[in-house]
């Protein structure tokens, strides 16, 4: 196990203690698998993020292994042992498995990946890595992205392998590359985004030479597929400290290529037209939205918070009185959100939800600070639909201002809105507002068949329902007939 007699013995001894306890916890499963590889004439080692997380005292039940066995041999060894096996990553040398194991008298489920020693590199035009297999663990570790991910524990003997000083970097909470950062990022440009992601997940600093290489090579990220970029961005946004990672993407120029709308928010201010720094404001809104999460990280809410003001640069106007306006930036921002998320290959549902929140984030302010009418409350709830809870959180997060009195007034006004929604929900079915007559009833009352007129009648009754609330059946019939008489 790790040698604690280094430059920082206190920190390293703490790391060592955590690693021992974590590895002992997963030993029943890990050692059992390792013995099977040993009996077949192969080596097996816990590697990468699993070792890093064990050293940090946060190892979960997802275990990554590396081996000198080729994928077909891995399958032969693991199939009789695992509860289920999948080989979707076998083209890249990875075999996945699931195994239930008894840990501390309780059955736990482990997700396992075993990857053959490998090296991979990009050429200057390819979007996919070229994979070739290696014959030594040292060769495998040198191709890893960062030194803190380039450590291994050979099993079952528990021999710690750390040829690139990952343990010291872990204790120092710094991200470095095993070789030169230029070589690492040339092999896989996505590692530049991973640097930002790990900084955000682990709250680590990125070594100056790594940051310099990210700045110099930022454009190379364009050869990476949109799907891989999206997945890495999601991990960053869902991390514990997303502001840190996003700022690194912007400062290194990577965001110019993967999310250009974010650095565009850094609007210049001059002495005549002072206004909020929209970029810093957006990161603050993201922080405040995260603070309102109740059931773990919410990707839809976080993306909406990050992107809610991206329409401002395109709508900025300098008014005659010296003020700066951003009229309809929410509508423009929603369209920009759709376009960017579609380019990053997000699902249609995710695109729809995030862009809808961006479009609605100013709706609350449109009603002013006065008493909300029943009609206004109904329309607000209907327009938000299933996104209402997220809209509450986004709107509250966006009520940021240097003026504490104004900020407090906005917060109290939104308290009032939520109270009005709760009151109406007790009286009406706000979550499923619909006309008091359905399509079949409309056809029967008007004596007409299916057609455009039914849609118009339905829209009329829905507007009536939103404006006045629920109506008695006879009252709704009378209103429909009165409307029909005006239709010629």
Buried (B, 14 or more C-beta within 10 A) or exposed (E): EBEBEBEBEEBBBBBBBBBBEBBEBBBBBBBBBBEBBBEBEBBBBBBBBBBBBBBBEEBEBEBBBBBBBEBEBBBEBBEEBBEEBEBEEBEBBBBBBBBEBEBEEEEBEBEBBBBBBBBBBBEEEEEBBEBEBBEEBBEBBBBBBBBBBBBBBBBBEBEBBBBBBBBBBBBBBBBBBBBEBBBBBBBBBBBBBBBBBBBBBBEBBBBEEBBEBBEBBBEBBEBBEBEBBBBBBBBBBBBEBBBBBBBBBBBBBBBBBBBEBBBBBEBEEEEEBEBBBBBBBBBBBBBBBBEBEEEEBBBBBBBBBBBBBBBBBBBBEEEEEEEBEBEEBBBBBBBBBBEBBEEBBBEEEBBBBBBBBBBBBBBBBEBEEEEBEBBBBBBBBBBBBEBBEBBBBBBBBBBBBEEEEEEEBBEEBBEBBEEBBEEBEEEBEBEEBEBBBEEEBBBEBBEEEEEEBBEBBBEBBBEBBBEBBEBEEEEBBEBBEEBBEEEE
